[in-house]
Amino acid sequence: GSSMDVRGRWDADGIKFGGDTAAANGLSDYEKGLFTPVFKDSNNATVTGSLSAATYTKIGNVCSVQVYWTKNNTSHSNIVSMTLPFQSISAGNQNCRSVGNVMSYNAPIGNKSNNTIIVDGTSIANFWQLRDNATSYFFITIDNGSEMFFTWTYQTET
């Protein structure tokens, strides 16, 4: 006769691949969706803009986020943070759980480097701007009409 290889199984722990039977390896969550991030400036005021896209895909406890946003007011000159769809995993020691990518168009970045991090146990991405080897700011400078593109992949609490 012939034998059949087990390609996967489904049980109370989720989907398991191959012959794996360990509960910890069960994939029990898959989700795609849209969310509405809230941007804050250095005075903790909400920065308004035009949201073209804010999407996420969550597989197990790993979430990938993509945001395309344009600042369309003159009230704020920087962004400090943005909310995320899920809380990041917490190790209790405030370590950085993820870094992300920032790309901008029509923004006053000059020779500066824009960066972002997600800290343990938060649902917030923080921005900063590296100016040189000794100086950095905990915000990104933006002008009216600045188009911002952000991506992250981070571990979630659940």
N, C-alpha and C positions, 0 to 999 in steps of 0.2 A: 503494500500500500504506500500511500503518500502521507506526508505529515504536513500540517498547517502551522505556519509560524504565527505567533500572536503579535499583531501590530499594535494593539492597544486594548484597553478595557475601561469601562465606566463603572464606578461604584460610588459610595457615599462620600469619598474623599475627592472625587472629580475624575478627570481623564488621566489615565496613566499610559505611558507609551512602552512598547515592547513587552517584555515579561515583568516589568517593574510592578511591585505590589506595595511599596512603602507609602504609608499615608502622607508623609511629608512631601512626597513628590507628585501628589495629585494636583492637577490644574483645575481649580474650581471656579475661576472667575475670568470672564472676558467681557469687555465693555468698550464701546466707542461712543463718542458724543461730542456735543458742543458745550461750551461754558462761557460765562461772561466775566472776564477778569476785571478787577478794580486796581487802578494804578494810583499810587500815592507819591507826593512830592516830599521835599525835605522838611516841610512844616506839617506833615501828615494830612494834607488836604488832598481830596480826590482830584486827579487830573483827568479831564474829559478828552475824548477823542473819537475817532471813527474806527470801529472794529470791523475789519474786513473778514477775519477768520480767527477763531479760537477753538481748536479741536484737540481731542485727546484719544488715545487708545490705551486701555489698561488690560494687561494680561497677567493674571496672578497678582503679585504685589509690585509689578513694574509698570510705570505709567510714562508714556511719551506724549509731550505737549508741543503744539505748534501754534504761534500767535502772530497775526499780521495786524498792526494797529497804526493809525495815523493821528498825531496830535493836531487838533483843529481849534485851539483857543490860544489866547495870548496871556492868560492869567498865570501860567506856570512855566518855569525855565528848566526844570529837571524832573526826573522820576527816580524814586528811591526803591520802590517795591511794586510787586504785582501779585495778586492772589492766584492760587493754583486750584485745580479741581479736587485734589485729595491731599491729605496731610502726609508729610514725609515720615519715614520710619524714624523712631526715636531710640537712640542708644544711651540716652541720659547724660551725654557728655558734650553736647552742642557741637559735635563735629560736623563738617560739611558733608552732606549726603549726595550732592550732585553739583556738577557745573553745567552751564548751558552755553549756548551760542547766541550772540547778539549781532545782528547785521542791520545797518541803517542806510537810508537813502535820504538825501536832502537834510541831514542833521549836522550840527557843527562839531564834528569829532576831530578834525585836524589830524595830528599825529598821536592822538590818544587811543588807548585801547579800552573798549567797553566790555565789561564782563558781568557775569551773574552767578550767584550761588543759591542753593537751597540748603538751609540749616536743619539739623535734626528736629523732628517733631513739630514742624511748622507747615502751613499751607501757603507759604509766601516765598516768592523768589526775590532776592535782594540784588540790586545793581550797584556796580561801582565802576569807576573810571581810573585807570592807571595812567598817570601822566609821565612819569619817569621812574628811575629806580628807587627814588626816595619819597615820592609824593603820590597819593591817591585820594580820590574823593568817593564818598559812599553815595553816589548818585550818577546818573547819566544826564548830561546837558542835552536839552532838546529845544528846537524852535517850532513855531507854528508851521505845520506842513511836514514836519519830520515823519518819515515812514520808518517803522521799526518792525523787525522780524526777529522772533525769539523761538528757540527750540530747547527742550530739556528732555532728559530721560532720567527718572528717579525712582527709588524704591518707596512704596507707600506703606502705611501702617497695617493695612489689611489687604 
